[in-house]
Amino acid sequence: MSEFAIDVDLKNPNYESIDGVLIDKVNNTLVQFPAGKNGAYTIPSFIKTIRTCAFQGCDKLESVSIPDNVTSIKDNAFQHCKNLKQ
């Protein structure tokens, strides 16, 4: 894992990386956003849950678009995202 992207083996049955973001494809969960990515991010429409601390410490992230399909945002998902404006 780098600070800009998380790579997952294409043969991994449980996890995948979409645009460098770690996704639990079995549970449709956003697991971890790389701390070094910046700007804006749109969560994929199939995501149902944002895991605890998924965006923790993402200082360069400025905005996140959360689709209506997301039904659960776990504790501290956006902790220490000091530049997150929306």
Phi, psi and omega in degrees: 000133173255177178283351182251342182201147175250125181257139179231138176303134182300339180272358181295122184284343187250329186234155174213163176246122177242115184055035177083002182258133182281124183237134171273104186283343177287317184255006181052051185240134171279117187268311185207131174259131182296132186299333184273349180291147183231175176084224183250152178220136175249120180290134180302148187292342180276351182290133179253330186226142170251118186290157176310130176062020184302325181249012185305129176076014179278077186296335185265354180285130183253329179207150178227127174263121183252118181288162180298338181293338180289118182251351182213126173240112186286167182308140174057025182303326183242027181297135176063034173262074192294341179255007179288120184254332180205000000 
